[in-house]
Amino acid sequence: MKLRVLGAIVIAASLCLMIFSPSSQAVEKNTKIPTATRFQPAATTLQAIVVKNTSWRSSYATVEVWSRRTAASRWIQWAPTTGRVGRSGIKIVRSQNDGSTPAGMFGVLWGFGLSAANPNAKGMQWRQITSNDSWVGDPNHRPTYNTFQTWFSPGWDRAESERLWNYRYGQYRYAWVIDYNRPRLGTRPASEPQPILTGPGSGNGIFLHVNGSGSTEGCVSIPRSKLAAWSAWFRASSNPVLIIGEDDWLKG
């Protein structure tokens, strides 16, 4: 009888250890990036780029690349690089054409550039640009605002938009679309979430692209060699994000 009781106690203790052991608890813990603790990436996000400046108004930034194996793993930083942001620095609330880069955490959606071959072999979508391709910034044409369009598609004002082909050998040799203000590939159906057209939170065409000659109009830019490597590194199943902000604020 005593042996049976002792056996039951041992089994119960073993089950408790299995349920409450640190290793099983760690599976449920979603870690944060040490330099961007203000934000909590989704448990499915295993790749992140952190863009930070030391002053909100500065157009110079440090750009870090981070990865983890699972949601419970600690984030590992790889070699950072220098970058540029908007001519007006970074803003928590920005508006169209104010020259600032938006602060926050945004998904990396898909890429475009000069190459016909997709530089990414890990599931990220890529589109080769042609002389007909543009990014629409016309706030008076909601269906196409903040979307990739051909130059001849109807309805939007060319003066309010950007012909991507003009920068094919420079900034847009490699470019990745950032999920700011709901950009989409193609015309946006009325059933989808609609963009903010004017005022706080508005703006379009926020990309991660190759450095130009100076600051950007709102994008994040890094050296071409770095972006070429990162373009291959992105993995669709890792749900990569871009986290942007002033250094102290990101750690707040």
Beta strands, then each sheet from edge to edge (+ up, - down):
strand 1: 47-53
strand 2: 60-67
strand 3: 76-84
strand 4: 90-91
strand 5: 101-102
strand 6: 104-113
strand 7: 126-128
strand 8: 133-135
strand 9: 147-150
strand 10: 162-163
strand 11: 174-178
strand 12: 184-185
strand 13: 207-210
strand 14: 220-222
strand 15: 241-246
sheet 1: 3+ 2- 1+ 15+ 6- 7-
sheet 2: 3+ 2- 1+ 15+ 6- 11+ 13- 14-
sheet 3: 4+ 5+
sheet 4: 10+ 8- 9+ 12+
end
